[in-house]
Amino acid sequence: MKNRSNFSGKLGFVLAAAGSAVGLGNIWRFPYLAAQYGGGTFLIIYLILAVTFGFSLMVAEIAIGRKTGLSAIGAFKALDSRFGFLGVLAALVPIIIFPYYSVIGGWVVKYFSVFLTGQGAQAASDEYFGGFVGGTFEPIGWFLIFLGATAVIVLLGVEKGIEKVSKFMMPILVLLTLGISVYCLTLDGALDGLAYYVQPHMADFSVKTILAAMGQLFYSMSLAMGIMVTYGSYMRKDTSLESSVRQIEIFDTAIAFLAGLMIIPAVFVFSGGDPKMLSSGPSLMFVMLPKVFASMPMGNIIGVAFFVLVIFAALTSSISLMETIVSIFRDKFHWGRKNACIFVAVLALILGIPSSLGFGPLSFITWSGMTILDIMDFTSNSVLMPIVAFFTCIFVGYVIKPKTIADEVRENGAKFTGEKLFNVMIKWITPIFLILILVSSVANAMGWFKL
Ligand code: PHE
């Protein structure tokens, strides 16, 4: 425990955790969910959940990691031997996410190459994206490239290099996203889009929206899958835990918000706020952004820059996903690093191919209107993560007690200003809420009743 290598200082910790948190979840997933679930309604629910649920869970996970100096599977077990199962359950989440994350990563690489070869204008047509993902081998090829790049980085252990590069890239990504969204807002019709994005409407409030926002929160902040426990295990005792959590949350949420600002008003500009377009799901960013770039001066170059930055943001997240899975197999079966990496890459390949084909030859396989990729996404974000989060709350609230976490937060004389909120959230509100959400989401997906 003592000789675990540490992040140097608070900035190092915040940047590393933000590297895992900021990724496709913010840029690709958040905007399409917000578009689909009523814009401002989704946004406000998300923000409320972030400062209550998100804050409490992230504090708990990082504190558990720092206290034990272990990653998820070992950490829960070390604190109470009956809770070893929770680490195993948490470990399942990245195993499900990583393959389809790499499929989407492949789409981003494809769009980068499209703009690089000056074909941005073609990509702006309505049919382009569907034609691409509907293919058999092409999307798999791009998926392989993204997965291969992640695997090589993890295998060679050169994450540090990537993290260094992404420390430059992230601020540029923020600025570019800001610039693109400001540009979008100047277009005709954009203000209707802005209004849709920021104004909540009571009529859109529903259990489904809350569930979607909650799943997104877990996903985007890399919660309920043991990753933050691992990050916490590397955190120094003299780094302020509470303010680190706040900074990660603000950073992650700000980027998601900006991504929405860049994509949602564009739906109103280019498709007149067509409800079908708003609810188009995973394809939204890939359909809208080329239209935005095509309408801009120097759009092709901006497209190249944008997609390369997104590739880096996605890579730092996929690396943290793969690292987690590799260390799970290494700890469990005592494999060497190389064998574990190869095994995980092949596993991701096998699990990822159906997600990719689900938009083409396997598109007849659907469940409750969801494609294979959506089903994997639903299973991890709307089923497994709420379960892991629920047991984490029970574990902290009733087994090790919130005070254990609070004491860890207060190490080295730090204050814990959110302690009262934390206690109520962990013991009562979060677990009750999670049970309600979980039951209703499964019931809905099974078609027992419609929400
Ligand atoms: N949080 C990442 C994103 O928003 C996705 C991710 C999930 C990364 C889980 C690591 C672990 O893209």
Residues whose N, C-alpha, C, O or C-beta is under 5 A from the ligand:
A	BS01	LIG	S20 A21 V22 G23 L24 G25 N26 Y219 S220 M221 S222 I227 S317 S320 L321
